């Protein structure tokens, strides 16, 4: 297979909490009129799977490429029923519904799905005073949570945290959460669309749920809720790579890692990789070179680089987000500790990063 940087089709979600920030602030073109809540940059979700948009593989689904060429596309001996990560730009002009996604064990037990949905949010922009609800307060039990959800009194039981541009939070499956208004996020997560909502209205169009459906939703949510996680926002850990080139590890865990790389004009961004690399542009248009081909990547656009390509070069000025499947010891712990970051700070990036955790995707 003659691999090249893959430009994919991107499903667009026009949920009521969206706005026009992706077009007006990030400069994303080609969006439909009206509110745009989410663009699914790389998706292998059932019913919302991406296709290759151009080149020799145009029209091939991401699912087909995963099934037929797992080593070349995903890399490092990975096998699975779907491409393993889902990435999105999310415009929280309004407030997202309070909801959760099951963790792996719960998804298999209650949803009949092969895995759950742990996610992370990197905040690209936030209005002054913006906040997010992330996890339940200490001491909240099932009955207390149920009463608060019935009353729609979320602040009684959920932790409300300040949100600032440039920060990231790793949200394990089973964690109740919401963000907005006034928040623009890049999200990376396990490939799944399972979720349970606490709201009285549908997030798609704002229409009201009847009592029977709402109470059934709350029951499923309570069954899938994990009381333990209390995630915190942080600024990531940075490493100087070259003259004017900086790598910031934003989050990492067994399911994905997300990094933000910035480069000036003194030296290009050059990065070797061994698993599929999702490159999303958070800055001005750049040229991405990989596999002997060059692709122009516009603002708020994404390329998927198959593992077989092995190296990417981007001339600065550049400000890009890189998502991938990490070997947590080799890709995260070892280089960050060598750069002088403390073990506790590294462990706080996500899951599986404490000494002795056996961090690996295999």
Residue, then its C-alpha position, 0 to 999 in steps of 0.5 A: x500500500x502506498x500510504x499518504x496523509x489521509x484527509x477524511x470526511x467529517x460529520x457535523x453535529x448541529x446540536x442546540x448548544x453550538x454556535x458559530x465559533x468554529x467558523x468565526x474564531x477558528x476560521x473553519x470553512x465549509x460549515x453549514x448555516x446555523x449553530x454548529x456544535x461539533x465536527x467529528x474530525x476522525x470518526x469510526x463510530x457506527x453510523x458516523x464513520x469517516x471516508x477518505x476524501x481524496x487521493x488513491x484511497x478516496x471513498x474507502x471507509x476508515x473502518x475498511x482500512x482498519x480491518x484490512x491494514x491494521x498494522x500499516x494504518x494503526x501500528x504497533x500490532x494493534x487490533x480492534x473492531x474500530x479505529x481506536x480514537x475519536x477526535x472533535x472540535x466542540x463549540x460550547x457556546x451554550x451549555x452541554x448537557x450533564x452526562x456521562x459515558x460508561x467505562x470499559x467494564x460497564x460498557x461491556x456489562x450494560x451496553x453490550x459494547x466492546x469498550x467504554x469512552x474515556x475522553x479528554x478536553x483541551x480548551x482552545x478558548x474560554x470566556x472570562x468566568x467559564x466553568x465546567x462540571x467534572x466529577x461528583x463531590x466527595x461523599x455523594x452517594x447514589x441516593x443523594x445524586x438521584x435527588x439532585x438530578x431529579x431537582x436538576x440541582x447539579x451544583x449540589x453534587x458536582x464539582x464546578x471548576x474554572x476553565x482557562x484556554x490552554x488547559x486540559x482535563x482527562x475525564x475517565x469513563x463513568x465521570x459525570x461532566x459538562x462544560x459551557x457556555x463560552x467554551x471551545x474545546x478539542x476533544x480526544x476519546x475512545x471511539x464510542x457514542x454511548x452516553x447517558x444524560x441527566x437533562x429534561x431536554x434532548x441535546x439535539x433540538x432542545x425538545x422536552x423528554x417525557x417523564x418516562x424517558x427521563x426517569x429511565x435515562x436517570x436510572x441508566x446513568x446511575x447504574x453507569x456512574x463511577x463516584x471516584x474520579x475527580x479530574x483536574x485541569x492542568x497546563x500540560x508538561x513542555x519539552x524544548x525539541x529544537x530552536x523555537x520548537x516546543x512539545x507540550x504533553x497535554x494528557x496521556x493514558x492507556x487509550x490515547x495521548x494528546x500533545x500540542x506542538x508549536x514551531x517558529x521559523x528557525x527550525x521545522x517541527x519534525x516528529x517520528x511516530x509508530x502509531x497512527x497520528x491525528x494532526x489537527x491544526x489549531x493555528x494558521x494554515x501549514x504544510x504537512x509533509x509525510x510519505x513523500x507528499x505535502x498536504x496543505x492543512x487549513x485552520x481547524x482541519x485535520x489529517x490522519x497520518x497512517x503509522x506506516x509513514x513514520x515521520x512528519x515534517x511541518x514548517x513553522x510557524x505552526x500550532x498543531x495538536x497531535x493525538x496518538x496511541x502511546x507507549x506510556x513508558x517510552x513516549x511519555x514517562x521517560x522523556x518527561x522525567x528526563x526533561x526534569x518533570x516530577x513523577x507526580x506531575x507526569x502521573x497527573x496527565x492521565x491514567x497508567x503513568x505512575x511507576x509500576x503501572x505497566x503502561x502500554x497499549x498492547 
